[in-house]
């Protein structure tokens, strides 16, 4: 939707001049969860924090989150953020929720000190910075609309309130779905609930909102009608349906996750990564893929993963908190846990787990190993079945493996222990002492043979079996 003849003065207003109120006081009963609704994650990050990160990029002068039931969870999530919290003890509608933020917004200077106010929702996490800027710019336009409503036209309007337009982008009427007529419900333009409002007028307008409606609640959209009665001309701008999608149930959470993942996959492809089967790759909110990296099917990225240019992640891997350098290879069927670092050309193969460990350039652990709390030197080779025994039930200890060392299959390195550069550990060894550079260490029981014993054993056992 274009702003038309009433376009704003120009650039986005001074970042210190506006405030943000995020409503997060809903009961969330349809989620059927002990976790607060807005703290349910999408792409491994709570919905509320997705939204607040976008808000932070705008640089608001004041940020207030309105909470109700479950306030302790939100207070814990926001601890140290500098975001004010306002408590709505009784849920009496969205207009009442915004009213509870009055003191936090205005402080001792009073309501006249409050600039434009963005009102957002903690369960609607993906409104973009660009759209919020458009809302604020439209509010500052010459025609001084007083209220800017963010609307969208989703494929399924569900039970969203409707926005009825008049001339241009001016709003003729706002109506909640349950109060709408059949014709009004047929309108595709839906109210997201998000708006930008003249802060100097906001709380006076809220005082005039009544609750003569089907839900006997004080609805925030009624501010539009109040502003109209005072001679203002509120307007609507249209955003993408993805930006206005809210979450009230587990099903809606799952659908929004799917939509976010689909967009993230498209972004990865546009940025030069290869996804062999995009629909089977799952990203976290902060996953970073380099150009010409290749991601095979059924790979899951947890938080904190960086994949450099040209690295290959083979099928069925789970990677979290890991840094993978150029030319490295992971999997198939590998697990990289937080603190895993693969330097240039390192290789981790099938059924290998790496945690808080660094594999130096060209180092490899190709199969069936656990490498935890360790430093593996350049071009070292970790044989199949090797374990760094890093935990004694109370404390963690590190293992250091030098450059060019060779660890034979089925070895256990009992930390703290150091294997020198170029050293060889014989297969099946349990190493409890440091191994010097270039040394061969074999730490296993001496093999003994008993001639004829196996044949005699088979004869005796077969005889016992025949008697039964």
C-alpha positions, 0 to 999 in steps of 0.5 A: 500500500502506497502512502500517496500524496501524504508522504512523510517529510523525508528521512526517518525521525531522530532515533531518540524521539520515539518509544516502544511498548511490547504487549506480552501479558496474554494468558497463552492458554492455547499453548498448553505450556508452563513456558510463557507463550512469548518465550517459545522459540523459533529457530532456537530463539524466543519469539520475544527476543526476535522482536526485541532485537529488531526494536534494538536496531531502531534505537528507541528512547524507551522500551517497555514490555507489558507482562501479566501471568508468568512475569517472572519468566519474562523478567528473567529473560530480560534481566540486564537488558535495560528494558522496563517491565510493566505489570498488568495484573488483570487482563482487561484488553489490549488498550488497558495493557498499553495504559499500564505502561504509562508511568514507565514511558513518561516518567516524571516528565509526564505524557507530553514528554513521550514522543511517537509510540510503537505498540507491538506484540511479543507473539508477533516476532517478525515485523521488520525494521524497514516496516517499523520505520515506514510506520514512524515516517508515516506518522510524521507525515504532513497530514499528521494522522495521529495513528498508523495501523499496520495491516496485511492481507493473509491468505487466511484471515482467520479471526483477525480484526478487519481494516475498512479503508476510505479515501487513499490510506485513510481508515474508515473503520476498524472492527474486531472479527467477532463484532464484524458483519458478514460483509466486513468479514469478507474484507481481506485487509486485516489488522495486525494490532501493531500501530504507531501513535502520537504519544502526546495524545495516546493516553488521553485517547486510551481513557476514552476507549470503552468496553461495549463489545462482545468481549467486554474488553478495552480494545486498542484498535478503538483508539483509531475511532477516538482519534477520528472523533478529534478530527485526526485521520488515522491511516493504514500501511500494509506489510507482508503477511509473514511480518504480522503472523502471530502465535496463539497455539503450538500449531501456529508456532510450528507453521511460523517456524516452517515459514521462517525456515523456508525463507532462511533456506532461500537466503542461504541459496541466494548467498552462494551456499549449496543445499542439496535438499533444502527442505531437510536442512534446519537453521538456527537464528544465527547460522552463518554459511560461507560461499560454496559451502555444501550442505547435504540432506538432513542437517540440523544447525543449533545456535552459534554455528559458522561454516566457512567458504567451501566446507562440506557438511555431509548428511545427517549431522547435528551441529551446534556452537561450532566453527568450521573452517574453509575446506573442512568436512563433517559427517555423515552422521556426525555431531559437533557440540559447543566449542568444536573448532575445525581448522582448515581442511580438518575432517570429522567423519561418521559417528564422531562427536566433538565437544569443546575441542579444536582439530588443527589444519588437516587433522582427521577423526574419520570414524566412531570417536569421541573428541572432548576437551581436546586440542588436536594438532596439525595433520594428526590422525585419530583412529576409529573408536578413540575416546578422550576420557575427559571427565572423572565424575567431578571435573573435566580435563583436557587432552593435547595431541601434537602435530602429526601424531597417530592414535591407533584404533580403540584407544582411550586417552585418559585426561589430563594427558599429552601426546607429543608431536609425531608420536604413535599410540598403538591400537587398543591402548589406555594411555594415562601418562604423557607420551613424548614427541616421536615416541611409540606407546603401547598400553595394553595387556600382553597377548597370550595364546593357549594352543588347542584350547579353542578346539577342546572348548568347542568339543566339550560344549557341543557334547553338553548341548547334545545331552539336552 
